[in-house]
Amino acid sequence: MAFKDMMNNYFYGKQGKADMTVADLPANRLELFGAVLKVRWSSLVGINLLYLVCWIPAIIWTVMNLVLMNGMQLNESVTYANEDFLNVISMWLMILWPCIAITGPFNAGITYVLRNWARDQHSFVLSDFWDAVKGNWKQALPVSIITGALPFLVFIGVQFYGDMAKASPIFMLPVALLVLAAIIWSMMTMLMYVLMVTYELKLRDVIRNALLLTIGRLPFAVLFKLLTLAVPILAVVLIRLLPGATQYILLGLTLLYFVFMVAFNKLITVSYANWLCETFMNTRIEGAATNIGLRPENWDDTEYRPEDDE
């Protein structure tokens, strides 16, 4: 096969291949996700690298602190509860806060591209990415500021109320509430960026709708959050089973996230958000499409029949 023919096949498909009909469309969300992943898996690598650019400050700062904490652990006089060790963690989380805050607008840009892909729609990656960044940064930035603040605030709160809980167990209640709030916000972020790039909503309405959808479908929120954590959980299990291979497991985990897993996880959460938005929001909006990318339930009636033109 000539090089020209190979490139034509790559960009335009093989000649003689039948056009897709309505019957070829995915019948459910799982089939839609599989079809999108089959077509877009290589493009997710590029999206992954593009998204990681905005995380470079956070990655560098985290690596520096991990090296420092690892060195402190080698000192037998330093333990996890040591004041110096806790101060390092506190400083790490405090500086990590603005590092995470700057990722919000970029998160909106990546979400817009992946939202289209999850619907099996086309998207011009760079131009659509930048358009979404410029169009949604005012809402995305406050969301990422809160996201960046939560680890630091939870750590400080757990320390403060944890010390007080030694005198009275009642102070374990604010600790539990802090941790619960952080978990719920983490699940809400799976929806908020999709909401802001899809609908014309004020920030308070983005947060309110994300909270209502998360609480209203809490088992699904927990399920999809766990799906995004499946690989790290598997890595922890493997480290427990094969402690001698810890370095290789961590290296493989790092490479996997650097190349593919961040974008793959976001595709999962965007697909989940599309389902909730189309099911519980688009049905309340006149003319809004639902089940985008799926085969219509009455697809027999949508097939083209020549006699209909007569």
Secondary structure, 3 states (H helix, E strand, C coil): CCHHHHHHHHHHCCCCCCCCCHHHCCCCHHHHHHHHHHHHHHHHHHHHHHHHHCCHHHHHHHHHHHHHHHHHHCCCCCCCCCHHHHHHHHHHHHHHHHHHHCCHHHHHHHHHHHHHHHCCCCCCHHHHHHHHHHHHHHHHHHHHHHHHHHHHHHHHHHHHHHHHHCCCHHHHHHHHHHHHHHHHHHHHHHHHHHHHHHCCCCHHHHHHHHHHHHHHCHHHHHHHHHHHCHHHHHHHHHHHHCHHHHHHHHHHHHHHHHHHHHHHHHHHHHHHHHHHHHHHCHHHCCCCCCCCCCCCCCHHHHCCCHHHHC
